[in-house]
Amino acid sequence: LQNDLLGGLIFSGVAEGDPLYPDWADSHAPFNRTLLTEAKTHECLKLLEVAPPILGLKMQALPKDLTPLERAQFIGDNLSALQRAAAGAFVRRKA
């Protein structure tokens, strides 16, 4: 966050070999179907000294015919995954 320039960080997953999310397409694959794992997300976040003001993810709920309850579960599962990935990542470093 040098000079307070980073206003937010949004993760967006990409899949490979998944029947719902095309290979390497901008399809916003969720954590459980993406090459962007919780561990990789955590390692990325550890590079920051402090948490950005906005931390989020882009995801597409597939298949398209999910019920509202299934969509809510999908969103909750992915937000929980992001929360787990961020846990302990933002430890201010000593100068």
Jmol script that loads the backbone (N, CA, C; Angstrom):
load data "model"
ATOM      1  N   LEU A   1       0.831  -1.192   0.000  1.00  0.00           N
ATOM      2  CA  LEU A   1       0.000   0.000   0.000  1.00  0.00           C
ATOM      3  C   LEU A   1       0.870   1.247   0.000  1.00  0.00           C
ATOM      4  N   GLN A   2       1.922   1.211  -0.788  1.00  0.00           N
ATOM      5  CA  GLN A   2       2.826   2.339  -0.862  1.00  0.00           C
ATOM      6  C   GLN A   2       2.062   3.586  -1.257  1.00  0.00           C
ATOM      7  N   ASN A   3       2.248   4.648  -0.506  1.00  0.00           N
ATOM      8  CA  ASN A   3       1.584   5.927  -0.740  1.00  0.00           C
ATOM      9  C   ASN A   3       0.068   5.813  -0.708  1.00  0.00           C
ATOM     10  N   ASP A   4      -0.448   4.798  -0.028  1.00  0.00           N
ATOM     11  CA  ASP A   4      -1.896   4.599   0.093  1.00  0.00           C
ATOM     12  C   ASP A   4      -2.591   4.557  -1.266  1.00  0.00           C
ATOM     13  N   LEU A   5      -1.963   3.931  -2.257  1.00  0.00           N
ATOM     14  CA  LEU A   5      -2.536   3.890  -3.599  1.00  0.00           C
ATOM     15  C   LEU A   5      -3.477   2.713  -3.835  1.00  0.00           C
ATOM     16  N   LEU A   6      -3.291   1.629  -3.095  1.00  0.00           N
ATOM     17  CA  LEU A   6      -4.136   0.462  -3.304  1.00  0.00           C
ATOM     18  C   LEU A   6      -5.458   0.664  -2.577  1.00  0.00           C
ATOM     19  N   GLY A   7      -6.523   0.851  -3.351  1.00  0.00           N
ATOM     20  CA  GLY A   7      -7.834   1.077  -2.759  1.00  0.00           C
ATOM     21  C   GLY A   7      -8.632  -0.189  -2.568  1.00  0.00           C
ATOM     22  N   GLY A   8      -8.193  -1.280  -3.205  1.00  0.00           N
ATOM     23  CA  GLY A   8      -8.898  -2.537  -3.064  1.00  0.00           C
ATOM     24  C   GLY A   8      -8.208  -3.630  -3.840  1.00  0.00           C
ATOM     25  N   LEU A   9      -8.562  -4.861  -3.535  1.00  0.00           N
ATOM     26  CA  LEU A   9      -7.999  -6.008  -4.216  1.00  0.00           C
ATOM     27  C   LEU A   9      -9.123  -7.012  -4.435  1.00  0.00           C
ATOM     28  N   ILE A  10      -9.365  -7.353  -5.693  1.00  0.00           N
ATOM     29  CA  ILE A  10     -10.429  -8.275  -6.067  1.00  0.00           C
ATOM     30  C   ILE A  10      -9.804  -9.487  -6.753  1.00  0.00           C
ATOM     31  N   PHE A  11     -10.111 -10.674  -6.269  1.00  0.00           N
ATOM     32  CA  PHE A  11      -9.629 -11.915  -6.868  1.00  0.00           C
ATOM     33  C   PHE A  11     -10.685 -12.462  -7.820  1.00  0.00           C
ATOM     34  N   SER A  12     -10.222 -13.058  -8.908  1.00  0.00           N
ATOM     35  CA  SER A  12     -11.106 -13.688  -9.884  1.00  0.00           C
ATOM     36  C   SER A  12     -10.430 -14.957 -10.362  1.00  0.00           C
ATOM     37  N   GLY A  13     -11.111 -16.085 -10.205  1.00  0.00           N
ATOM     38  CA  GLY A  13     -10.501 -17.368 -10.515  1.00  0.00           C
ATOM     39  C   GLY A  13     -10.641 -17.771 -11.969  1.00  0.00           C
ATOM     40  N   VAL A  14      -9.730 -18.635 -12.373  1.00  0.00           N
ATOM     41  CA  VAL A  14      -9.752 -19.222 -13.706  1.00  0.00           C
ATOM     42  C   VAL A  14      -9.628 -20.736 -13.529  1.00  0.00           C
ATOM     43  N   ALA A  15     -10.324 -21.463 -14.381  1.00  0.00           N
ATOM     44  CA  ALA A  15     -10.350 -22.917 -14.258  1.00  0.00           C
ATOM     45  C   ALA A  15      -9.575 -23.582 -15.392  1.00  0.00           C
ATOM     46  N   GLU A  16      -9.306 -24.861 -15.170  1.00  0.00           N
ATOM     47  CA  GLU A  16      -8.690 -25.685 -16.204  1.00  0.00           C
ATOM     48  C   GLU A  16      -9.248 -27.096 -16.039  1.00  0.00           C
ATOM     49  N   GLY A  17      -9.844 -27.613 -17.097  1.00  0.00           N
ATOM     50  CA  GLY A  17     -10.391 -28.957 -17.051  1.00  0.00           C
ATOM     51  C   GLY A  17     -11.681 -29.087 -16.262  1.00  0.00           C
ATOM     52  N   ASP A  18     -12.424 -28.003 -16.131  1.00  0.00           N
ATOM     53  CA  ASP A  18     -13.684 -28.016 -15.382  1.00  0.00           C
ATOM     54  C   ASP A  18     -14.857 -28.049 -16.368  1.00  0.00           C
ATOM     55  N   PRO A  19     -15.865 -28.873 -16.137  1.00  0.00           N
ATOM     56  CA  PRO A  19     -16.982 -28.952 -17.081  1.00  0.00           C
ATOM     57  C   PRO A  19     -17.881 -27.708 -17.102  1.00  0.00           C
ATOM     58  N   LEU A  20     -17.876 -26.917 -16.033  1.00  0.00           N
ATOM     59  CA  LEU A  20     -18.739 -25.733 -15.990  1.00  0.00           C
ATOM     60  C   LEU A  20     -18.023 -24.438 -16.380  1.00  0.00           C
ATOM     61  N   TYR A  21     -16.733 -24.370 -16.132  1.00  0.00           N
ATOM     62  CA  TYR A  21     -15.973 -23.141 -16.364  1.00  0.00           C
ATOM     63  C   TYR A  21     -14.915 -23.426 -17.432  1.00  0.00           C
ATOM     64  N   PRO A  22     -15.005 -22.781 -18.595  1.00  0.00           N
ATOM     65  CA  PRO A  22     -14.062 -23.055 -19.687  1.00  0.00           C
ATOM     66  C   PRO A  22     -12.604 -22.791 -19.280  1.00  0.00           C
ATOM     67  N   ASP A  23     -11.709 -23.555 -19.886  1.00  0.00           N
ATOM     68  CA  ASP A  23     -10.284 -23.422 -19.591  1.00  0.00           C
ATOM     69  C   ASP A  23      -9.789 -22.003 -19.856  1.00  0.00           C
ATOM     70  N   TRP A  24      -9.146 -21.455 -18.856  1.00  0.00           N
ATOM     71  CA  TRP A  24      -8.467 -20.171 -18.945  1.00  0.00           C
ATOM     72  C   TRP A  24      -9.348 -19.053 -19.492  1.00  0.00           C
ATOM     73  N   ALA A  25     -10.633 -19.139 -19.277  1.00  0.00           N
ATOM     74  CA  ALA A  25     -11.567 -18.096 -19.713  1.00  0.00           C
ATOM     75  C   ALA A  25     -11.846 -17.155 -18.551  1.00  0.00           C
ATOM     76  N   ASP A  26     -12.285 -15.980 -18.870  1.00  0.00           N
ATOM     77  CA  ASP A  26     -12.648 -14.991 -17.851  1.00  0.00           C
ATOM     78  C   ASP A  26     -14.046 -15.330 -17.317  1.00  0.00           C
ATOM     79  N   SER A  27     -14.150 -16.487 -16.681  1.00  0.00           N
ATOM     80  CA  SER A  27     -15.452 -16.990 -16.261  1.00  0.00           C
ATOM     81  C   SER A  27     -15.706 -16.847 -14.763  1.00  0.00           C
ATOM     82  N   HIS A  28     -14.778 -16.258 -14.029  1.00  0.00           N
ATOM     83  CA  HIS A  28     -14.928 -16.002 -12.592  1.00  0.00           C
ATOM     84  C   HIS A  28     -15.238 -17.282 -11.830  1.00  0.00           C
ATOM     85  N   ALA A  29     -14.415 -18.289 -12.034  1.00  0.00           N
ATOM     86  CA  ALA A  29     -14.601 -19.571 -11.360  1.00  0.00           C
ATOM     87  C   ALA A  29     -14.461 -19.404  -9.847  1.00  0.00           C
ATOM     88  N   PRO A  30     -15.278 -20.107  -9.076  1.00  0.00           N
ATOM     89  CA  PRO A  30     -15.215 -20.012  -7.615  1.00  0.00           C
ATOM     90  C   PRO A  30     -14.003 -20.764  -7.058  1.00  0.00           C
ATOM     91  N   PHE A  31     -13.697 -20.508  -5.783  1.00  0.00           N
ATOM     92  CA  PHE A  31     -12.524 -21.103  -5.145  1.00  0.00           C
ATOM     93  C   PHE A  31     -12.464 -22.623  -5.287  1.00  0.00           C
ATOM     94  N   ASN A  32     -13.571 -23.315  -5.133  1.00  0.00           N
ATOM     95  CA  ASN A  32     -13.506 -24.775  -5.152  1.00  0.00           C
ATOM     96  C   ASN A  32     -13.362 -25.349  -6.562  1.00  0.00           C
ATOM     97  N   ARG A  33     -13.326 -24.498  -7.594  1.00  0.00           N
ATOM     98  CA  ARG A  33     -13.192 -24.981  -8.969  1.00  0.00           C
ATOM     99  C   ARG A  33     -12.119 -24.211  -9.736  1.00  0.00           C
ATOM    100  N   THR A  34     -11.258 -23.521  -9.037  1.00  0.00           N
ATOM    101  CA  THR A  34     -10.317 -22.628  -9.692  1.00  0.00           C
ATOM    102  C   THR A  34      -8.864 -23.010  -9.435  1.00  0.00           C
ATOM    103  N   LEU A  35      -7.996 -22.512 -10.262  1.00  0.00           N
ATOM    104  CA  LEU A  35      -6.566 -22.663 -10.036  1.00  0.00           C
ATOM    105  C   LEU A  35      -6.087 -21.721  -8.934  1.00  0.00           C
ATOM    106  N   LEU A  36      -6.874 -20.716  -8.614  1.00  0.00           N
ATOM    107  CA  LEU A  36      -6.564 -19.781  -7.531  1.00  0.00           C
ATOM    108  C   LEU A  36      -7.056 -20.396  -6.224  1.00  0.00           C
ATOM    109  N   THR A  37      -6.174 -21.051  -5.518  1.00  0.00           N
ATOM    110  CA  THR A  37      -6.539 -21.738  -4.288  1.00  0.00           C
ATOM    111  C   THR A  37      -6.523 -20.778  -3.097  1.00  0.00           C
ATOM    112  N   GLU A  38      -7.074 -21.237  -1.998  1.00  0.00           N
ATOM    113  CA  GLU A  38      -7.008 -20.445  -0.764  1.00  0.00           C
ATOM    114  C   GLU A  38      -5.553 -20.213  -0.367  1.00  0.00           C
ATOM    115  N   ALA A  39      -4.719 -21.231  -0.517  1.00  0.00           N
ATOM    116  CA  ALA A  39      -3.302 -21.100  -0.146  1.00  0.00           C
ATOM    117  C   ALA A  39      -2.590 -20.067  -1.016  1.00  0.00           C
ATOM    118  N   LYS A  40      -2.848 -20.095  -2.319  1.00  0.00           N
ATOM    119  CA  LYS A  40      -2.229 -19.109  -3.212  1.00  0.00           C
ATOM    120  C   LYS A  40      -2.742 -17.704  -2.913  1.00  0.00           C
ATOM    121  N   THR A  41      -4.009 -17.591  -2.599  1.00  0.00           N
ATOM    122  CA  THR A  41      -4.586 -16.296  -2.237  1.00  0.00           C
ATOM    123  C   THR A  41      -3.929 -15.780  -0.964  1.00  0.00           C
ATOM    124  N   HIS A  42      -3.753 -16.654   0.010  1.00  0.00           N
ATOM    125  CA  HIS A  42      -3.103 -16.278   1.269  1.00  0.00           C
ATOM    126  C   HIS A  42      -1.683 -15.774   1.015  1.00  0.00           C
ATOM    127  N   GLU A  43      -0.932 -16.485   0.183  1.00  0.00           N
ATOM    128  CA  GLU A  43       0.443 -16.065  -0.118  1.00  0.00           C
ATOM    129  C   GLU A  43       0.471 -14.699  -0.797  1.00  0.00           C
ATOM    130  N   CYS A  44      -0.471 -14.443  -1.672  1.00  0.00           N
ATOM    131  CA  CYS A  44      -0.577 -13.138  -2.323  1.00  0.00           C
ATOM    132  C   CYS A  44      -0.870 -12.052  -1.295  1.00  0.00           C
ATOM    133  N   LEU A  45      -1.806 -12.321  -0.421  1.00  0.00           N
ATOM    134  CA  LEU A  45      -2.199 -11.320   0.579  1.00  0.00           C
ATOM    135  C   LEU A  45      -1.071 -11.042   1.572  1.00  0.00           C
ATOM    136  N   LYS A  46      -0.239 -12.044   1.828  1.00  0.00           N
ATOM    137  CA  LYS A  46       0.880 -11.836   2.748  1.00  0.00           C
ATOM    138  C   LYS A  46       1.883 -10.823   2.213  1.00  0.00           C
ATOM    139  N   LEU A  47       1.865 -10.561   0.917  1.00  0.00           N
ATOM    140  CA  LEU A  47       2.777  -9.580   0.337  1.00  0.00           C
ATOM    141  C   LEU A  47       2.398  -8.153   0.713  1.00  0.00           C
ATOM    142  N   LEU A  48       1.171  -7.965   1.152  1.00  0.00           N
ATOM    143  CA  LEU A  48       0.714  -6.639   1.575  1.00  0.00           C
ATOM    144  C   LEU A  48       1.070  -6.417   3.036  1.00  0.00           C
ATOM    145  N   GLU A  49       1.345  -5.182   3.391  1.00  0.00           N
ATOM    146  CA  GLU A  49       1.654  -4.880   4.784  1.00  0.00           C
ATOM    147  C   GLU A  49       0.393  -4.784   5.629  1.00  0.00           C
ATOM    148  N   VAL A  50      -0.654  -4.283   5.051  1.00  0.00           N
ATOM    149  CA  VAL A  50      -1.930  -4.136   5.770  1.00  0.00           C
ATOM    150  C   VAL A  50      -3.055  -4.540   4.828  1.00  0.00           C
ATOM    151  N   ALA A  51      -4.192  -4.814   5.402  1.00  0.00           N
ATOM    152  CA  ALA A  51      -5.347  -5.193   4.593  1.00  0.00           C
ATOM    153  C   ALA A  51      -5.793  -4.004   3.746  1.00  0.00           C
ATOM    154  N   PRO A  52      -6.128  -4.240   2.488  1.00  0.00           N
ATOM    155  CA  PRO A  52      -6.651  -3.143   1.667  1.00  0.00           C
ATOM    156  C   PRO A  52      -8.051  -2.764   2.157  1.00  0.00           C
ATOM    157  N   PRO A  53      -8.477  -1.534   1.896  1.00  0.00           N
ATOM    158  CA  PRO A  53      -9.809  -1.103   2.330  1.00  0.00           C
ATOM    159  C   PRO A  53     -10.929  -1.986   1.787  1.00  0.00           C
ATOM    160  N   ILE A  54     -10.736  -2.514   0.587  1.00  0.00           N
ATOM    161  CA  ILE A  54     -11.728  -3.389  -0.027  1.00  0.00           C
ATOM    162  C   ILE A  54     -11.034  -4.678  -0.429  1.00  0.00           C
ATOM    163  N   LEU A  55     -11.582  -5.805  -0.011  1.00  0.00           N
ATOM    164  CA  LEU A  55     -11.070  -7.113  -0.390  1.00  0.00           C
ATOM    165  C   LEU A  55     -12.266  -7.927  -0.850  1.00  0.00           C
ATOM    166  N   GLY A  56     -12.197  -8.436  -2.066  1.00  0.00           N
ATOM    167  CA  GLY A  56     -13.346  -9.160  -2.583  1.00  0.00           C
ATOM    168  C   GLY A  56     -12.969 -10.169  -3.637  1.00  0.00           C
ATOM    169  N   LEU A  57     -13.999 -10.746  -4.253  1.00  0.00           N
ATOM    170  CA  LEU A  57     -13.795 -11.706  -5.315  1.00  0.00           C
ATOM    171  C   LEU A  57     -14.940 -11.619  -6.307  1.00  0.00           C
ATOM    172  N   LYS A  58     -14.610 -11.948  -7.547  1.00  0.00           N
ATOM    173  CA  LYS A  58     -15.607 -12.049  -8.616  1.00  0.00           C
ATOM    174  C   LYS A  58     -15.845 -13.527  -8.844  1.00  0.00           C
ATOM    175  N   MET A  59     -17.100 -13.907  -8.874  1.00  0.00           N
ATOM    176  CA  MET A  59     -17.410 -15.315  -9.079  1.00  0.00           C
ATOM    177  C   MET A  59     -18.718 -15.437  -9.829  1.00  0.00           C
ATOM    178  N   GLN A  60     -18.818 -16.496 -10.581  1.00  0.00           N
ATOM    179  CA  GLN A  60     -20.023 -16.764 -11.347  1.00  0.00           C
ATOM    180  C   GLN A  60     -20.624 -18.077 -10.847  1.00  0.00           C
ATOM    181  N   ALA A  61     -21.869 -18.011 -10.410  1.00  0.00           N
ATOM    182  CA  ALA A  61     -22.542 -19.204  -9.901  1.00  0.00           C
ATOM    183  C   ALA A  61     -23.083 -20.027 -11.066  1.00  0.00           C
ATOM    184  N   LEU A  62     -22.521 -21.204 -11.238  1.00  0.00           N
ATOM    185  CA  LEU A  62     -22.980 -22.121 -12.277  1.00  0.00           C
ATOM    186  C   LEU A  62     -23.331 -23.457 -11.638  1.00  0.00           C
ATOM    187  N   PRO A  63     -24.270 -24.185 -12.234  1.00  0.00           N
ATOM    188  CA  PRO A  63     -25.015 -23.868 -13.447  1.00  0.00           C
ATOM    189  C   PRO A  63     -26.014 -22.733 -13.225  1.00  0.00           C
ATOM    190  N   LYS A  64     -26.480 -22.197 -14.327  1.00  0.00           N
ATOM    191  CA  LYS A  64     -27.362 -21.021 -14.282  1.00  0.00           C
ATOM    192  C   LYS A  64     -28.692 -21.293 -13.582  1.00  0.00           C
ATOM    193  N   ASP A  65     -29.099 -22.546 -13.475  1.00  0.00           N
ATOM    194  CA  ASP A  65     -30.414 -22.849 -12.893  1.00  0.00           C
ATOM    195  C   ASP A  65     -30.366 -23.118 -11.386  1.00  0.00           C
ATOM    196  N   LEU A  66     -29.329 -22.631 -10.692  1.00  0.00           N
ATOM    197  CA  LEU A  66     -29.283 -22.768  -9.238  1.00  0.00           C
ATOM    198  C   LEU A  66     -30.479 -22.057  -8.609  1.00  0.00           C
ATOM    199  N   THR A  67     -31.007 -22.605  -7.551  1.00  0.00           N
ATOM    200  CA  THR A  67     -32.108 -21.966  -6.831  1.00  0.00           C
ATOM    201  C   THR A  67     -31.550 -20.783  -6.035  1.00  0.00           C
ATOM    202  N   PRO A  68     -32.402 -19.875  -5.584  1.00  0.00           N
ATOM    203  CA  PRO A  68     -31.911 -18.773  -4.748  1.00  0.00           C
ATOM    204  C   PRO A  68     -31.153 -19.268  -3.514  1.00  0.00           C
ATOM    205  N   LEU A  69     -31.620 -20.325  -2.895  1.00  0.00           N
ATOM    206  CA  LEU A  69     -30.936 -20.876  -1.728  1.00  0.00           C
ATOM    207  C   LEU A  69     -29.556 -21.425  -2.108  1.00  0.00           C
ATOM    208  N   GLU A  70     -29.466 -22.110  -3.234  1.00  0.00           N
ATOM    209  CA  GLU A  70     -28.179 -22.633  -3.704  1.00  0.00           C
ATOM    210  C   GLU A  70     -27.221 -21.492  -4.037  1.00  0.00           C
ATOM    211  N   ARG A  71     -27.749 -20.414  -4.616  1.00  0.00           N
ATOM    212  CA  ARG A  71     -26.906 -19.249  -4.922  1.00  0.00           C
ATOM    213  C   ARG A  71     -26.386 -18.601  -3.646  1.00  0.00           C
ATOM    214  N   ALA A  72     -27.247 -18.489  -2.645  1.00  0.00           N
ATOM    215  CA  ALA A  72     -26.832 -17.910  -1.364  1.00  0.00           C
ATOM    216  C   ALA A  72     -25.741 -18.774  -0.725  1.00  0.00           C
ATOM    217  N   GLN A  73     -25.889 -20.089  -0.803  1.00  0.00           N
ATOM    218  CA  GLN A  73     -24.876 -21.004  -0.264  1.00  0.00           C
ATOM    219  C   GLN A  73     -23.566 -20.861  -1.028  1.00  0.00           C
ATOM    220  N   PHE A  74     -23.647 -20.738  -2.349  1.00  0.00           N
ATOM    221  CA  PHE A  74     -22.481 -20.542  -3.211  1.00  0.00           C
ATOM    222  C   PHE A  74     -21.726 -19.281  -2.786  1.00  0.00           C
ATOM    223  N   ILE A  75     -22.440 -18.196  -2.622  1.00  0.00           N
ATOM    224  CA  ILE A  75     -21.818 -16.927  -2.213  1.00  0.00           C
ATOM    225  C   ILE A  75     -21.186 -17.062  -0.833  1.00  0.00           C
ATOM    226  N   GLY A  76     -21.932 -17.636   0.103  1.00  0.00           N
ATOM    227  CA  GLY A  76     -21.408 -17.814   1.456  1.00  0.00           C
ATOM    228  C   GLY A  76     -20.162 -18.673   1.489  1.00  0.00           C
ATOM    229  N   ASP A  77     -20.163 -19.771   0.733  1.00  0.00           N
ATOM    230  CA  ASP A  77     -18.999 -20.657   0.692  1.00  0.00           C
ATOM    231  C   ASP A  77     -17.768 -19.926   0.169  1.00  0.00           C
ATOM    232  N   ASN A  78     -17.949 -19.119  -0.871  1.00  0.00           N
ATOM    233  CA  ASN A  78     -16.809 -18.415  -1.458  1.00  0.00           C
ATOM    234  C   ASN A  78     -16.320 -17.270  -0.587  1.00  0.00           C
ATOM    235  N   LEU A  79     -17.212 -16.578   0.072  1.00  0.00           N
ATOM    236  CA  LEU A  79     -16.783 -15.531   1.004  1.00  0.00           C
ATOM    237  C   LEU A  79     -16.057 -16.142   2.200  1.00  0.00           C
ATOM    238  N   SER A  80     -16.512 -17.299   2.652  1.00  0.00           N
ATOM    239  CA  SER A  80     -15.821 -17.999   3.740  1.00  0.00           C
ATOM    240  C   SER A  80     -14.424 -18.420   3.306  1.00  0.00           C
ATOM    241  N   ALA A  81     -14.290 -18.887   2.068  1.00  0.00           N
ATOM    242  CA  ALA A  81     -12.978 -19.269   1.547  1.00  0.00           C
ATOM    243  C   ALA A  81     -12.042 -18.062   1.502  1.00  0.00           C
ATOM    244  N   LEU A  82     -12.550 -16.918   1.075  1.00  0.00           N
ATOM    245  CA  LEU A  82     -11.728 -15.704   1.049  1.00  0.00           C
ATOM    246  C   LEU A  82     -11.342 -15.295   2.468  1.00  0.00           C
ATOM    247  N   GLN A  83     -12.262 -15.412   3.392  1.00  0.00           N
ATOM    248  CA  GLN A  83     -11.974 -15.070   4.785  1.00  0.00           C
ATOM    249  C   GLN A  83     -10.883 -15.990   5.350  1.00  0.00           C
ATOM    250  N   ARG A  84     -10.976 -17.290   5.065  1.00  0.00           N
ATOM    251  CA  ARG A  84      -9.934 -18.229   5.516  1.00  0.00           C
ATOM    252  C   ARG A  84      -8.584 -17.881   4.882  1.00  0.00           C
ATOM    253  N   ALA A  85      -8.594 -17.524   3.600  1.00  0.00           N
ATOM    254  CA  ALA A  85      -7.352 -17.171   2.903  1.00  0.00           C
ATOM    255  C   ALA A  85      -6.717 -15.924   3.495  1.00  0.00           C
ATOM    256  N   ALA A  86      -7.535 -15.000   3.952  1.00  0.00           N
ATOM    257  CA  ALA A  86      -7.021 -13.743   4.498  1.00  0.00           C
ATOM    258  C   ALA A  86      -6.573 -13.861   5.955  1.00  0.00           C
ATOM    259  N   ALA A  87      -7.017 -14.899   6.637  1.00  0.00           N
ATOM    260  CA  ALA A  87      -6.699 -15.049   8.061  1.00  0.00           C
ATOM    261  C   ALA A  87      -5.186 -15.065   8.283  1.00  0.00           C
ATOM    262  N   GLY A  88      -4.724 -14.149   9.091  1.00  0.00           N
ATOM    263  CA  GLY A  88      -3.312 -14.085   9.437  1.00  0.00           C
ATOM    264  C   GLY A  88      -2.395 -13.526   8.371  1.00  0.00           C
ATOM    265  N   ALA A  89      -2.950 -13.091   7.248  1.00  0.00           N
ATOM    266  CA  ALA A  89      -2.105 -12.611   6.152  1.00  0.00           C
ATOM    267  C   ALA A  89      -1.586 -11.204   6.383  1.00  0.00           C
ATOM    268  N   PHE A  90      -2.328 -10.391   7.101  1.00  0.00           N
ATOM    269  CA  PHE A  90      -1.973  -8.981   7.224  1.00  0.00           C
ATOM    270  C   PHE A  90      -1.319  -8.713   8.574  1.00  0.00           C
ATOM    271  N   VAL A  91      -0.040  -8.998   8.620  1.00  0.00           N
ATOM    272  CA  VAL A  91       0.738  -8.739   9.814  1.00  0.00           C
ATOM    273  C   VAL A  91       1.717  -7.637   9.457  1.00  0.00           C
ATOM    274  N   ARG A  92       1.561  -6.502  10.111  1.00  0.00           N
ATOM    275  CA  ARG A  92       2.425  -5.363   9.792  1.00  0.00           C
ATOM    276  C   ARG A  92       3.888  -5.739  10.020  1.00  0.00           C
ATOM    277  N   ARG A  93       4.705  -5.504   8.998  1.00  0.00           N
ATOM    278  CA  ARG A  93       6.123  -5.814   9.078  1.00  0.00           C
ATOM    279  C   ARG A  93       6.869  -4.680   9.768  1.00  0.00           C
ATOM    280  N   LYS A  94       7.943  -5.060  10.443  1.00  0.00           N
ATOM    281  CA  LYS A  94       8.797  -4.044  11.072  1.00  0.00           C
ATOM    282  C   LYS A  94       9.677  -3.411  10.002  1.00  0.00           C
ATOM    283  N   ALA A  95       9.886  -2.104  10.110  1.00  0.00           N
ATOM    284  CA  ALA A  95      10.713  -1.390   9.127  1.00  0.00           C
ATOM    285  C   ALA A  95      12.183  -1.661   9.355  1.00  0.00           C
TER     286      ALA A  95
END
end "model"
wireframe off; spacefill off
backbone 0.3
color backbone group
